[in-house]
Amino acid sequence: MQTFPMFLQVGGRTVLILGGGEQAAQKCRLLLKTAARITVQAPEIEEELQGLVAEGRIAHDPSPPTAEACGRAAITFIGTGCPGCDAALHGLAKAGGALVNVVDQPSLCDAYTPSIVDRDPLVVAIGSEGAAPVLARQIKTRVEEMLEPRLGDLVALSGRLRASVAQHVPKEKRREFWRWVFTGAPRQRHAAGAEREAVRLIKDAIAAGGPPKRREAGLLSLIPTTSDRNHLTLQAVQRLQEADLILYAEAIGTAPLELARRDADRMALDGPLAPADPGALVAEALKDGARVAVLVTGSSDTAALEAAAGGASVERLAGVAS
């Protein structure tokens, strides 16, 4: 990666847009979803921007831009519609130490505008470092289809209840509690339009000190892999991100584990720190309804682990991606 993805805090801060035409209007439409103070700086501005000024939603500054003003802004967007003017304004803004985004000129950008899936306060940003914006928008469409329109309301509710959860739900149960909220009955009922029922389920679980006891059996996933995490299939990555416990051969190394959930328990099947009885460890985890992922190579003997699964589900994923 040449860029580091992160979210920029703009609430209550000035965002400066240099330009008064359609490109400036496009940036305004995006920024109006935030709590930033938006200033458009250009001698003249087009009608849409004039309307936003009249409504008090943005400010218009017709004076020439200065390096100092650019440096004080959280970020400066440059989009006059003229590449030469944009390049000159980029030099001015950088002289003031500004963080800059120049429309359609990736080589002049300190920050790129991603394609955004907005389920406020849940926000998904997809970027390609300016190399493939069309692909980023295609991915955005797929993600839009995955996330129900009102999911943000459930996320906001969860944020308001976090202190209550911390007070009433023991620490060792919180991970399971939040997984139940977002994969179990609360999210299912909320997505179906039964928001009040979803809220009742969550608050009842908080009062009870944790989510309802899981009735489903655990899942043992055997995942063929190599030391190169790029060879993992999409389904394998999904299982790693869902797993409560991950077992792996030392020969595979830890690179594939970078794709796993950070708080998952991880153990090598061999080496000095290997568990004395991996089968018993797996059996106990599956008994509690956990999801167990085992990274295996072509020579791995998984018979003992499969036998330990008992009545739990066992799946052997397809071979590694080419």
Secondary structure, DSSP 8 states (H G I E B T S, - for coil): --S-------TTSEEEEE--SHHHHHHHHHHTTSS-EEEEESSS--HHHHHHHHTTSSEEE-S---HHHHHHSSEEEE--S-HHHHHHHHHHHHHTT--EEETT-GGG-SS---EEEEETTEEEEE--TTS-HHHHHHHHHHHHHHS-TTHHHHHHHHHHHHHHHHHHS-HHHHHHHHHHHHHSHHHHHHHTT-HHHHHHHHHHHHHTTS-----S--EEEEEE--S-GGG--HHHHHHHHH-SEEEE-GGG-SGGGGGS-TTSEEEESSSTT--S-HHHHHHHHHHTT-EEEEEE-TT---HHHHHHTTTSEEEE------
